Amino acid sequence: MYTTVSVDKGAFALRRMVFSQSHMHAQVGNSWLHYAKLCRLAGHYETAHLAILEADASGAPNAHMEKAKYLWNIRKFDSAIAELQQTLLNMPAEILGSAVLSSLCSLSLALPNPPISATQASKENPDVSKALLLYTRWIHYTGQKQSADIKSLYSRVIELRPKWEKGFFCMAKFVDDLLIDARKRQEDDKFACKVGPVSFSSSNSVSRATEEKEKPWWELLMGVLLCYAKAIHRGHKNLFQALPRMLTLWFEFGSMYAQDESSSDQHMKEIHGRVLSLIPGCVKDLPIYQWLTVLSQLISRICHQNTDVVRIVKYIITSVLRAYPQQALWMMAAVSKSTVPARQDAAAEILHSVKKGCRRGNQNNALFIQFPTLIDHLIKLCFHPGQAKAKTINISTEFSSLKRMMPLGIILPVQQALTVTLPSYDSNMSDQSGFHPFSVSKHPTIAGIADEAEILSSLQKPKKVVFIGSDGVARPFLCKPKDDLRKDSRMMEFNAMINRLLSKVPESHRRKLYIRTFAVVPLTEDCGMVEWVPNTRGLRHILQDIYIAHGNFDKMKTNPQIKKIYDTYHGKMPDDEMLKTKILPMFPQFSTNGS
């Protein structure tokens, strides 16, 4: 961290000298501001403060914003808000609007020092949307205004900058918080009514809610969904937060509406109809690759209890399959071979609809014919027991039909081929005709399969199968039976989200912190394929080699000894005590240097 900042310090010093000699004083100030931001993010607050003062002295127009962020980072919340408040008050009243001016004047915070260059900032940067959004978020965080005031401030931000993704997203998060709070409160009150007034406080709460005649929480739903939809329509910086949350709210409300006692409410029917018209509109307006990022969430609701929701979900999945059949088919594999008849039928209906839309002779038409046969062979390969004590399976003899299928026009399901890469821009979401959502536009297809597959020695007997890509590279996969890999697949999605969060933090980005992920493709509910990560070994094998080297493990004797201990003491002492006192002493700890 210190090395990075010191290098930047020299670079910025050189840049400022060049700007100064060229009489580009505004650029000198901007350079100081950029350096102040780097120092603040790196935690060097004293240096950041000095850089802010230099930026202000150089006439940088946005020095007030950086100073406010610096005060917020050192936890001087009131001072940070006051800095923005006073700066906004010095900006043109016609831009702020009467509602914002009223809110600013009603909040009185003591500012220890006068705001820096407030008048100058208002002249050179009349667009106050960024300052107003930051101010609104902070007073919301500190609870210094009522919800109605905060909502009006967010609304003014959107009016000032109607094409800004961040404004709509922050507005959506705020209204979403109101919805969550109202829902929790109303569901608690409803539960209290059902069980009776078990306490004075609960009955009081019910009567108070009745007196106030609070609107049902789902009346806020359309506002939340609209803001999220408008945000992702204007950009994709918050796509992985906005779109999954939007779908979750829709699915939950659809489930509630499908219940008999809820669907009789006329007003709820109206809200339900408006929601059902909103989602197809989003499908029409948003790029299809955005829906590809939530395909697993959509597939999981393919048998939703609300038939209207199911109809739209099938329509979205069909649209994604038509646009990106190679990737979507691998993600649909598990549901198309599901043991649950309803899920399998729903998947078959979607695939039939997509195939029906493919013209005869089209490349995708051949893809939809090859893919089910390939999946059937892979499932059989997963569960193939192999010969007694055999360590390999001969694919050429035992899976000759799979061998004869090669080559295929189906992509290899490696992580790179299945991961959506968002465009690097978001200012103009409409101009995306030539964009491809994957890191490489052309991925290797399955050209062949190795003659032998290795049978690993673990309990489920998984097979290490090597596919040959159309680029000539051999890529191994682990075909695992008797294991629900859908959980592993969701865990990889979770890890990908963690990696995105880590990449946004300067310190973790500098230290290259990330979780190594790989492709996991469920084929049914109890088998699937896992991309083999090169240059890795299982922890069990590493530890086993260490214990063998120290004479604490023998492949022929140790496992029978453990089984004998278990049979002897099982039921006579707790399992955790047996593990600690009888089994763990057989495997002492060793230091990393082998001593």
Sequence and secondary structure as in RCSB ss.txt:
>XXXX:A:sequence
MYTTVSVDKGAFALRRMVFSQSHMHAQVGNSWLHYAKLCRLAGHYETAHLAILEADASGAPNAHMEKAKYLWNIR
KFDSAIAELQQTLLNMPAEILGSAVLSSLCSLSLALPNPPISATQASKENPDVSKALLLYTRWIHYTGQKQSADI
KSLYSRVIELRPKWEKGFFCMAKFVDDLLIDARKRQEDDKFACKVGPVSFSSSNSVSRATEEKEKPWWELLMGVL
LCYAKAIHRGHKNLFQALPRMLTLWFEFGSMYAQDESSSDQHMKEIHGRVLSLIPGCVKDLPIYQWLTVLSQLIS
RICHQNTDVVRIVKYIITSVLRAYPQQALWMMAAVSKSTVPARQDAAAEILHSVKKGCRRGNQNNALFIQFPTLI
DHLIKLCFHPGQAKAKTINISTEFSSLKRMMPLGIILPVQQALTVTLPSYDSNMSDQSGFHPFSVSKHPTIAGIA
DEAEILSSLQKPKKVVFIGSDGVARPFLCKPKDDLRKDSRMMEFNAMINRLLSKVPESHRRKLYIRTFAVVPLTE
DCGMVEWVPNTRGLRHILQDIYIAHGNFDKMKTNPQIKKIYDTYHGKMPDDEMLKTKILPMFPQFSTNGS
>XXXX:A:secstr
 HHHHHHHHHHHHHHHHHHHHTT HHHHHHHHHHHHHHHHHHT HHHHHHHHHHHHHTT TTHHHHHHHHHHHTT
 HHHHHHHHHHHHHTS HHHH HHHHHHHHH     SS  TTHHHHHHH    HHHHHHHHHHHHHHT S HHHH
HHHHHHHHHH TT HHHHHHHHHHHHHHHHHHHHHHHHHHHHHHH   SHHHHHHHHHHHHHT   GGGGHHHHH
HHHHHHHHH STTHHHHHHHHHHHHHHHHHHHHSHHHHT HHHHHHHHHHHHHHHHHHHHS HHHHHTTHHHHHH
TTT S HHHHHHHHHHHHHHHHH HHHHHHHHHHHHT SSHHHHHHHHHHHHHHHHHS TT HHHHHHHHHHHHH
HHHHHHHH   STT SEEEHHHHTHHHHHH S SSB   HHHHSB   S  S TT  TT  SBSSSS  BEEEE 
SEEEE SSTT  EEEEEEETTS EEEEEEEES  HHHHHHHHHHHHHHHHHHHTSHHHHHTT       EEEEET
TEEEEE  TT   HHHHHHHHHHHTT   TTTHHHHHHHHHHHHBTTB HHHHIIIIIGGGS    TT  
